[in-house]
Amino acid sequence: MANTVSSRKRVRQNIRSRMRNRWRMKTLRDALKQFEDAVIHSETDKAKESYKLASKLLDKSASKGVIHKNNAARKKSRLNTRLKKLVQA
C-alpha cells in the first residue's frame, strides 16, 4: 500500500486513467466490430459510416496514448483496404 501522500495520489490517478483507457478501448473495439459486421453483410453505406467512426476513434486513441500511433495507422489502412474492396464489388 502507498505510504506517502504523493504516492496515494498517484494510485488514485492511475485508477482513473486505467478506467478511462479501458472505456476508450471498449468503444474502439465496438466500432471495429460494427465495421466488420457491415463488411460481412455487404452494407456499403453502413460500412462507410462505421469506417469514419472507427478511424476517428483510432486517431483519438493514438493521440491519447491508449494505442501506438503506428498501430492506429496500420488498422486504419487495413480498414480502408477492406472498404475499397467492398465498394468495388
RAPE-V345057 format. One line per field, one symbol per residue. psi: psi as a letter, one per 20 degrees, with the letter a starting at -180 (. if undefined). Layout:
psi = ???
This chain:
psi = qqgrghhgghggghgggggghhgghghghghhhgggghghjlngghggghgggghghggghhhijgrqhhggggggghggghgghghh.
